[in-house]
Amino acid sequence: MINKKAYHIIFSLLLLTATALTGCRGVKTAGTDGSDSDSTSTTTDAKTPIGYAVDSIRLSMKDKAGSVEVYVDYPSGHSRADEEAKMFIRKQLFGDKPVKTADDAEDMARRYCELTIQNFKSSLEQVNMTGVNNENAPEEGVEIHLVYQSEKVITYEATHYAYFTGGGHGTYGTQGISIRRADGKRLNRIISDERGVMRLIKQGLMTYFGVNDEAALADYCTVPLEVLPLPAHPPYLLEDGVRFQYNVYDICRFDDGDPWFTIPYDSIMPYLTEEAKNTIK
């Protein structure tokens, strides 16, 4: 079984990769309450893809109760697509809680970190564990990236990681969303023929697991291949094809991770809705 340390390494590598890709400039500030045990660090950057601007920020916060890190590509405009992307980001950070923040990347990221530290403290008090050390302190992180943009669509991807003290391992998950730039509509249904596309899904899973036939694939899956479901979250559009992203426990054991794969457009096009086809063209 993959332990907490391994997941921490994996997630740290993801964070380092994202920082390198965005070319962030670092700024370090004082701790939230001035104590040696608290620290906050922030990095900001701005990038302008095809007519679509975002402000990017990475912020980390550490307290005796735990540590949290967040990265956000936050839309800097106010188009319908911008506002829909902001709603997605807010949902990823705060769920359905009515949290007040400015329409600003740094303020939203900072509020997320502050609330997460508060939740750590409350949870530890509930289980009578007010004192934790660096080895078993709670951890949480979220990465929200603009992963694809064209003249017709923008695609965001959010990855979460969380570990609470005492657990055997952390948990994580990824969700993506494609938004039409013309009117801000989320493309929640892009597959028109679920039965037809299943052959391609199985091929994608075989590639993920490194096997060559369905019999070997069946050994990895915890559900029969004849009733294999689509991912819980809708597939989304990338530059080279449609991404299918399962999460841990969806179709396989925890040790086998979160299966994902991208089906090229030239293969999957016959199984897409007309709306999706028109967005890709």
Disulfide bonds with the S-S distance in Angstrom:
none
